[in-house]
Amino acid sequence: MEKTIDSLLDKLQQIFNSTLFHLGETEFSLLSIIILVISIFLVFYLSGKLKNILVDRILTRYQLEIGIRQAIGTIVKYVIVVLGLLIIVQSVGIDLSTLSILAGALGVGIGFGLQNVTDNFISGIIILFERPIKVGDRIELNDVYGDVIEINARSTTIVTNDNINIIVPNSEFISKTVINWSHTDRKVRFRFAVGVSYKENPAIVRKLLLKVADENEGVLKTPPPDVWFDSFGESSLDFYLSVWTTDYINRPMILKSQLYFAIFKKFKENNIEIPFPQRDLHLKSGFENYSLNKKN
């Protein structure tokens, strides 16, 4: 029985240690490939774990913004991955001169087939260092509105108000115009159109609109809300209620709905008429001949 086990172990040892191929002067066996794969997996896994610890535990002590913490954590992760891969390559005994040849061939492949990947990777590095956008920012890009929740090497993840994750290539943020609603400050101003009848007093309308804004908890007191008399419309006096907010930067439609509900109620209580489009139709030609023909 023991001889059978020993022979089986010897066969397994031969299988794992037998040379499968050569890379330069380095011999690769099944065992060395398994060790190489496990080592690379551990490098990426441990670098990700270290990034999370750095972002969520260590850097939080210094009261840094989430975007700055994420940028530092991502850069540290990339450095660890590069150093770890270099150490693995050296420990396995791979000839670096052979890798330089492979790198040259890979460079040619990148030049022809992986241009977008390279472009997005470089754009990701630029984003991490220049920080035109950061995690937590409210942005608008190509009719996409949402909050940045993650910035990776190749792409950035944006979550919309409908809780839909949109993966955007990093090159889009470098080559196109991006509206960052909270780049330096999460305080933004919204304007909401309001129309009233021509018979109403603009001063009273302004007073009621400001009262509605003051009663809404999501509207900032400083800077104060304001009312602009925009124009004399076809059937209404047109105003804009201008308000500042930080709570509703990612939910402007909710704030708009709250204010419009309150405005309708306030106007109803104070007998302020909200007009609807009216048209006067004047019919002149043709009726005289119709009347004469009817008499005849």
C-alpha positions as a LaTeX table, in Angstrom:
\begin{tabular}{lrrr}
\hline
Residue & $x$ (\AA) & $y$ (\AA) & $z$ (\AA) \\
\hline
Met1 & 0.00 & 0.00 & 0.00 \\
Glu2 & 2.79 & 2.36 & 0.94 \\
Lys3 & 4.62 & 1.58 & $-2.31$ \\
Thr4 & 1.47 & 2.40 & $-4.27$ \\
Ile5 & 1.13 & 5.75 & $-2.48$ \\
Asp6 & 4.81 & 6.53 & $-3.00$ \\
Ser7 & 4.59 & 5.70 & $-6.69$ \\
Leu8 & 1.49 & 7.86 & $-7.04$ \\
Leu9 & 3.24 & 10.76 & $-5.33$ \\
Asp10 & 6.24 & 10.32 & $-7.59$ \\
Lys11 & 4.03 & 10.44 & $-10.66$ \\
Leu12 & 2.28 & 13.57 & $-9.40$ \\
Gln13 & 5.65 & 15.13 & $-8.67$ \\
Gln14 & 6.83 & 14.32 & $-12.15$ \\
Ile15 & 3.66 & 15.78 & $-13.65$ \\
Phe16 & 3.93 & 19.01 & $-11.67$ \\
Asn17 & 7.70 & 19.41 & $-12.15$ \\
Ser18 & 7.97 & 18.38 & $-15.78$ \\
Thr19 & 8.84 & 21.23 & $-18.12$ \\
Leu20 & 5.96 & 22.41 & $-20.28$ \\
Phe21 & 7.68 & 25.21 & $-22.21$ \\
His22 & 10.59 & 27.64 & $-22.11$ \\
Leu23 & 10.54 & 31.43 & $-22.01$ \\
Gly24 & 14.05 & 32.44 & $-22.79$ \\
Glu25 & 16.21 & 30.51 & $-20.37$ \\
Thr26 & 13.36 & 30.01 & $-17.88$ \\
Glu27 & 11.65 & 26.65 & $-17.69$ \\
Phe28 & 7.95 & 26.57 & $-16.87$ \\
Ser29 & 6.32 & 23.58 & $-15.22$ \\
Leu30 & 2.75 & 23.05 & $-14.14$ \\
Leu31 & 3.73 & 23.81 & $-10.53$ \\
Ser32 & 5.49 & 27.05 & $-11.43$ \\
Ile33 & 2.49 & 28.18 & $-13.51$ \\
Ile34 & 0.12 & 27.47 & $-10.60$ \\
Ile35 & 2.39 & 29.40 & $-8.22$ \\
Leu36 & 2.60 & 32.26 & $-10.73$ \\
Val37 & $-1.18$ & 32.45 & $-11.15$ \\
Ile38 & $-1.80$ & 32.31 & $-7.39$ \\
Ser39 & 0.84 & 34.99 & $-6.77$ \\
Ile40 & $-0.68$ & 37.34 & $-9.33$ \\
Phe41 & $-4.15$ & 36.75 & $-7.88$ \\
Leu42 & $-2.87$ & 37.52 & $-4.36$ \\
Val43 & $-1.21$ & 40.74 & $-5.58$ \\
Phe44 & $-4.47$ & 42.07 & $-7.05$ \\
Tyr45 & $-6.58$ & 40.79 & $-4.13$ \\
Leu46 & $-4.32$ & 42.17 & $-1.38$ \\
Ser47 & $-3.83$ & 45.51 & $-3.19$ \\
Gly48 & $-7.63$ & 45.89 & $-3.39$ \\
Lys49 & $-8.01$ & 45.07 & 0.30 \\
Leu50 & $-5.25$ & 47.52 & 1.22 \\
Lys51 & $-6.93$ & 50.21 & $-0.87$ \\
Asn52 & $-10.21$ & 49.71 & 1.03 \\
Ile53 & $-8.45$ & 49.84 & 4.41 \\
Leu54 & $-6.55$ & 52.96 & 3.39 \\
Val55 & $-9.68$ & 54.73 & 2.09 \\
Asp56 & $-12.21$ & 53.64 & 4.72 \\
Arg57 & $-10.11$ & 53.50 & 7.87 \\
Ile58 & $-6.76$ & 55.27 & 7.70 \\
Leu59 & $-7.45$ & 58.36 & 5.57 \\
Thr60 & $-10.80$ & 59.02 & 7.29 \\
Arg61 & $-8.84$ & 60.10 & 10.37 \\
Tyr62 & $-7.49$ & 63.08 & 8.43 \\
Gln63 & $-11.00$ & 64.30 & 7.44 \\
Leu64 & $-10.27$ & 64.16 & 3.72 \\
Glu65 & $-13.02$ & 64.22 & 1.11 \\
Ile66 & $-14.10$ & 60.86 & $-0.28$ \\
Gly67 & $-12.81$ & 61.84 & $-3.74$ \\
Ile68 & $-9.31$ & 62.58 & $-2.43$ \\
Arg69 & $-9.28$ & 59.35 & $-0.42$ \\
Gln70 & $-10.34$ & 57.32 & $-3.44$ \\
Ala71 & $-7.67$ & 58.93 & $-5.65$ \\
Ile72 & $-4.91$ & 58.22 & $-3.11$ \\
Gly73 & $-6.15$ & 54.67 & $-2.60$ \\
Thr74 & $-6.28$ & 53.95 & $-6.34$ \\
Ile75 & $-2.76$ & 55.30 & $-6.93$ \\
Val76 & $-1.39$ & 53.24 & $-4.02$ \\
Lys77 & $-3.13$ & 50.16 & $-5.45$ \\
Tyr78 & $-1.50$ & 50.65 & $-8.86$ \\
Val79 & 1.94 & 51.09 & $-7.29$ \\
Ile80 & 1.55 & 47.90 & $-5.23$ \\
Val81 & 0.38 & 45.95 & $-8.29$ \\
Val82 & 3.36 & 47.10 & $-10.40$ \\
Leu83 & 5.88 & 46.38 & $-7.64$ \\
Gly84 & 4.25 & 43.05 & $-6.85$ \\
Leu85 & 4.34 & 41.94 & $-10.49$ \\
Leu86 & 8.02 & 42.92 & $-10.77$ \\
Ile87 & 8.84 & 40.90 & $-7.64$ \\
Ile88 & 6.91 & 37.89 & $-8.95$ \\
Val89 & 8.68 & 38.06 & $-12.30$ \\
Gln90 & 12.08 & 38.17 & $-10.62$ \\
Ser91 & 11.25 & 35.40 & $-8.15$ \\
Val92 & 10.04 & 33.09 & $-10.92$ \\
Gly93 & 13.26 & 33.74 & $-12.81$ \\
Ile94 & 11.81 & 35.12 & $-16.01$ \\
Asp95 & 14.44 & 36.75 & $-18.22$ \\
Leu96 & 13.64 & 40.46 & $-18.32$ \\
Ser97 & 15.31 & 40.79 & $-21.72$ \\
Thr98 & 12.72 & 38.33 & $-23.04$ \\
Leu99 & 9.99 & 40.44 & $-21.46$ \\
Ser100 & 11.35 & 43.51 & $-23.24$ \\
Ile101 & 10.91 & 41.71 & $-26.55$ \\
Leu102 & 7.37 & 40.74 & $-25.57$ \\
Ala103 & 6.71 & 44.31 & $-24.43$ \\
Gly104 & 7.81 & 45.56 & $-27.85$ \\
Ala105 & 5.48 & 43.13 & $-29.58$ \\
Leu106 & 2.71 & 44.10 & $-27.20$ \\
Gly107 & 3.37 & 47.75 & $-27.96$ \\
Val108 & 2.80 & 47.09 & $-31.64$ \\
Gly109 & $-0.43$ & 45.29 & $-30.79$ \\
Ile110 & $-1.53$ & 48.18 & $-28.61$ \\
Gly111 & $-0.76$ & 50.61 & $-31.40$ \\
Phe112 & $-3.09$ & 48.78 & $-33.79$ \\
Gly113 & $-5.75$ & 47.02 & $-31.75$ \\
Leu114 & $-5.79$ & 48.42 & $-28.22$ \\
Gln115 & $-5.76$ & 52.15 & $-28.81$ \\
Asn116 & $-9.02$ & 52.72 & $-26.94$ \\
Val117 & $-7.87$ & 50.68 & $-23.94$ \\
Thr118 & $-4.59$ & 52.60 & $-23.76$ \\
Asp119 & $-6.40$ & 55.91 & $-24.22$ \\
Asn120 & $-8.83$ & 55.12 & $-21.41$ \\
Phe121 & $-6.02$ & 53.95 & $-19.11$ \\
Ile122 & $-3.98$ & 57.12 & $-19.63$ \\
Ser123 & $-7.15$ & 59.20 & $-19.21$ \\
Gly124 & $-7.79$ & 57.40 & $-15.92$ \\
Ile125 & $-4.34$ & 58.37 & $-14.66$ \\
Ile126 & $-4.94$ & 62.00 & $-15.71$ \\
Ile127 & $-8.28$ & 62.00 & $-13.89$ \\
Leu128 & $-6.69$ & 60.65 & $-10.71$ \\
Phe129 & $-3.94$ & 63.30 & $-10.71$ \\
Glu130 & $-5.75$ & 66.36 & $-12.09$ \\
Arg131 & $-9.08$ & 65.41 & $-10.47$ \\
Pro132 & $-11.50$ & 67.16 & $-12.87$ \\
Ile133 & $-14.02$ & 64.73 & $-11.39$ \\
Lys134 & $-13.88$ & 62.77 & $-8.16$ \\
Val135 & $-15.97$ & 60.26 & $-6.28$ \\
Gly136 & $-19.11$ & 61.94 & $-4.95$ \\
Asp137 & $-19.32$ & 64.60 & $-7.68$ \\
Arg138 & $-22.58$ & 65.29 & $-9.46$ \\
Ile139 & $-21.83$ & 65.42 & $-13.19$ \\
Glu140 & $-23.56$ & 65.74 & $-16.53$ \\
Leu141 & $-22.05$ & 64.13 & $-19.64$ \\
Asn142 & $-23.79$ & 63.38 & $-22.95$ \\
Asp143 & $-27.27$ & 63.61 & $-21.41$ \\
Val144 & $-26.15$ & 61.36 & $-18.54$ \\
Tyr145 & $-26.84$ & 62.80 & $-15.09$ \\
Gly146 & $-25.54$ & 61.08 & $-11.98$ \\
Asp147 & $-23.10$ & 60.78 & $-9.10$ \\
Val148 & $-19.58$ & 59.42 & $-9.53$ \\
Ile149 & $-19.24$ & 56.35 & $-7.29$ \\
Glu150 & $-16.03$ & 54.78 & $-8.59$ \\
Ile151 & $-13.06$ & 55.74 & $-10.77$ \\
Asn152 & $-11.07$ & 52.81 & $-12.19$ \\
Ala153 & $-8.12$ & 52.56 & $-14.55$ \\
Arg154 & $-10.26$ & 52.13 & $-17.65$ \\
Ser155 & $-13.70$ & 53.48 & $-16.79$ \\
Thr156 & $-15.74$ & 55.48 & $-14.32$ \\
Thr157 & $-19.01$ & 54.33 & $-12.79$ \\
Ile158 & $-21.92$ & 56.79 & $-12.51$ \\
Val159 & $-25.16$ & 56.03 & $-10.69$ \\
Thr160 & $-28.29$ & 57.88 & $-11.82$ \\
Asn161 & $-31.31$ & 58.93 & $-9.77$ \\
Asp162 & $-33.03$ & 55.75 & $-10.96$ \\
Asn163 & $-30.23$ & 53.70 & $-9.34$ \\
Ile164 & $-28.85$ & 52.68 & $-12.72$ \\
Asn165 & $-25.09$ & 52.25 & $-12.96$ \\
Ile166 & $-23.56$ & 53.65 & $-16.14$ \\
Ile167 & $-20.00$ & 52.66 & $-17.06$ \\
Val168 & $-18.32$ & 55.54 & $-18.92$ \\
Pro169 & $-14.86$ & 55.20 & $-20.57$ \\
Asn170 & $-12.37$ & 57.58 & $-18.95$ \\
Ser171 & $-11.45$ & 59.15 & $-22.30$ \\
Glu172 & $-14.94$ & 60.69 & $-22.44$ \\
Phe173 & $-14.09$ & 62.92 & $-19.46$ \\
Ile174 & $-10.88$ & 64.15 & $-21.11$ \\
Ser175 & $-12.00$ & 64.68 & $-24.69$ \\
Lys176 & $-15.53$ & 66.02 & $-24.12$ \\
Thr177 & $-17.19$ & 68.79 & $-22.16$ \\
Val178 & $-18.21$ & 67.66 & $-18.68$ \\
Ile179 & $-20.52$ & 69.65 & $-16.43$ \\
Asn180 & $-19.44$ & 69.11 & $-12.83$ \\
Trp181 & $-22.16$ & 70.43 & $-10.55$ \\
Ser182 & $-20.08$ & 69.99 & $-7.39$ \\
His183 & $-16.46$ & 70.39 & $-8.47$ \\
Thr184 & $-15.58$ & 72.95 & $-5.81$ \\
Asp185 & $-18.86$ & 73.28 & $-3.91$ \\
Arg186 & $-22.07$ & 71.26 & $-3.68$ \\
Lys187 & $-24.10$ & 74.48 & $-3.46$ \\
Val188 & $-26.05$ & 75.07 & $-6.68$ \\
Arg189 & $-28.83$ & 77.38 & $-7.84$ \\
Phe190 & $-32.00$ & 76.31 & $-9.60$ \\
Arg191 & $-34.56$ & 78.53 & $-11.35$ \\
Phe192 & $-38.21$ & 77.55 & $-11.63$ \\
Ala193 & $-40.61$ & 79.33 & $-13.99$ \\
Val194 & $-43.91$ & 80.66 & $-12.62$ \\
Gly195 & $-46.63$ & 82.49 & $-14.55$ \\
Val196 & $-49.56$ & 84.54 & $-13.18$ \\
Ser197 & $-52.45$ & 86.49 & $-14.68$ \\
Tyr198 & $-51.96$ & 90.05 & $-15.90$ \\
Lys199 & $-54.41$ & 91.30 & $-13.28$ \\
Glu200 & $-52.12$ & 90.24 & $-10.40$ \\
Asn201 & $-49.78$ & 92.55 & $-8.51$ \\
Pro202 & $-46.11$ & 91.55 & $-9.19$ \\
Ala203 & $-45.06$ & 92.73 & $-5.71$ \\
Ile204 & $-47.56$ & 90.38 & $-4.04$ \\
Val205 & $-46.51$ & 87.52 & $-6.31$ \\
Arg206 & $-42.87$ & 88.10 & $-5.37$ \\
Lys207 & $-43.72$ & 88.12 & $-1.67$ \\
Leu208 & $-45.65$ & 84.83 & $-1.89$ \\
Leu209 & $-42.95$ & 83.09 & $-3.90$ \\
Leu210 & $-40.25$ & 84.10 & $-1.42$ \\
Lys211 & $-42.44$ & 82.85 & 1.43 \\
Val212 & $-42.78$ & 79.46 & $-0.30$ \\
Ala213 & $-39.00$ & 79.26 & $-0.70$ \\
Asp214 & $-38.39$ & 80.20 & 2.97 \\
Glu215 & $-40.77$ & 77.48 & 4.16 \\
Asn216 & $-38.93$ & 74.74 & 2.25 \\
Glu217 & $-36.21$ & 73.08 & 4.36 \\
Gly218 & $-34.16$ & 72.15 & 1.29 \\
Val219 & $-33.72$ & 75.79 & 0.22 \\
Leu220 & $-30.70$ & 77.59 & 1.68 \\
Lys221 & $-31.17$ & 80.83 & 3.59 \\
Thr222 & $-27.74$ & 82.02 & 2.47 \\
Pro223 & $-27.51$ & 82.94 & $-0.36$ \\
Pro224 & $-31.16$ & 83.95 & $-0.05$ \\
Pro225 & $-33.79$ & 82.98 & $-2.63$ \\
Asp226 & $-34.86$ & 85.60 & $-5.13$ \\
Val227 & $-37.64$ & 86.26 & $-7.64$ \\
Trp228 & $-36.94$ & 87.60 & $-11.12$ \\
Phe229 & $-39.56$ & 89.28 & $-13.30$ \\
Asp230 & $-38.66$ & 87.64 & $-16.59$ \\
Ser231 & $-41.10$ & 88.90 & $-19.23$ \\
Phe232 & $-44.58$ & 89.98 & $-20.27$ \\
Gly233 & $-45.79$ & 86.77 & $-21.87$ \\
Glu234 & $-48.63$ & 86.25 & $-24.31$ \\
Ser235 & $-51.09$ & 85.33 & $-21.58$ \\
Ser236 & $-49.15$ & 85.71 & $-18.32$ \\
Leu237 & $-46.61$ & 87.65 & $-16.33$ \\
Asp238 & $-43.58$ & 85.37 & $-16.24$ \\
Phe239 & $-41.36$ & 85.08 & $-13.15$ \\
Tyr240 & $-38.45$ & 82.91 & $-12.08$ \\
Leu241 & $-38.09$ & 81.66 & $-8.52$ \\
Ser242 & $-34.35$ & 81.34 & $-7.91$ \\
Val243 & $-33.22$ & 79.15 & $-5.00$ \\
Trp244 & $-29.93$ & 77.74 & $-3.70$ \\
Thr245 & $-29.61$ & 74.21 & $-2.34$ \\
Thr246 & $-27.10$ & 71.54 & $-1.35$ \\
Asp247 & $-29.52$ & 68.77 & $-0.37$ \\
Tyr248 & $-31.19$ & 68.50 & $-3.77$ \\
Ile249 & $-28.20$ & 68.81 & $-6.09$ \\
Asn250 & $-28.84$ & 65.24 & $-7.25$ \\
Arg251 & $-32.64$ & 65.49 & $-6.99$ \\
Pro252 & $-33.67$ & 68.76 & $-8.64$ \\
Met253 & $-37.01$ & 67.39 & $-9.82$ \\
Ile254 & $-38.02$ & 66.57 & $-6.25$ \\
Leu255 & $-37.28$ & 70.12 & $-5.14$ \\
Lys256 & $-39.15$ & 71.47 & $-8.18$ \\
Ser257 & $-42.19$ & 69.32 & $-7.35$ \\
Gln258 & $-42.18$ & 70.41 & $-3.70$ \\
Leu259 & $-42.01$ & 74.09 & $-4.62$ \\
Tyr260 & $-44.70$ & 73.84 & $-7.29$ \\
Phe261 & $-47.07$ & 72.04 & $-4.92$ \\
Ala262 & $-46.47$ & 74.77 & $-2.32$ \\
Ile263 & $-46.84$ & 77.59 & $-4.90$ \\
Phe264 & $-50.14$ & 76.22 & $-6.15$ \\
Lys265 & $-51.45$ & 76.00 & $-2.59$ \\
Lys266 & $-50.19$ & 79.47 & $-1.68$ \\
Phe267 & $-51.69$ & 81.05 & $-4.80$ \\
Lys268 & $-54.99$ & 79.29 & $-4.12$ \\
Glu269 & $-55.09$ & 80.65 & $-0.57$ \\
Asn270 & $-54.41$ & 84.20 & $-1.78$ \\
Asn271 & $-56.64$ & 84.10 & $-4.89$ \\
Ile272 & $-53.74$ & 84.46 & $-7.30$ \\
Glu273 & $-54.82$ & 83.35 & $-10.74$ \\
Ile274 & $-52.60$ & 80.99 & $-12.71$ \\
Pro275 & $-53.55$ & 81.63 & $-16.36$ \\
Phe276 & $-53.79$ & 79.22 & $-19.24$ \\
Pro277 & $-53.13$ & 80.16 & $-22.88$ \\
Gln278 & $-56.08$ & 81.98 & $-24.47$ \\
Arg279 & $-56.69$ & 82.76 & $-28.12$ \\
Asp280 & $-59.24$ & 85.18 & $-29.60$ \\
Leu281 & $-60.52$ & 83.99 & $-32.99$ \\
His282 & $-61.84$ & 86.73 & $-35.32$ \\
Leu283 & $-63.76$ & 85.51 & $-38.39$ \\
Lys284 & $-64.58$ & 88.26 & $-40.89$ \\
Ser285 & $-64.37$ & 87.20 & $-44.52$ \\
Gly286 & $-66.81$ & 84.76 & $-46.06$ \\
Phe287 & $-69.72$ & 85.26 & $-43.66$ \\
Glu288 & $-71.36$ & 88.09 & $-45.68$ \\
Asn289 & $-71.65$ & 85.91 & $-48.80$ \\
Tyr290 & $-72.86$ & 82.99 & $-46.65$ \\
Ser291 & $-75.61$ & 85.20 & $-45.16$ \\
Leu292 & $-76.75$ & 86.49 & $-48.59$ \\
Asn293 & $-76.88$ & 83.01 & $-50.05$ \\
Lys294 & $-78.87$ & 81.80 & $-47.09$ \\
Lys295 & $-81.47$ & 84.60 & $-47.53$ \\
Asn296 & $-81.82$ & 83.83 & $-51.22$ \\
\hline
\end{tabular}
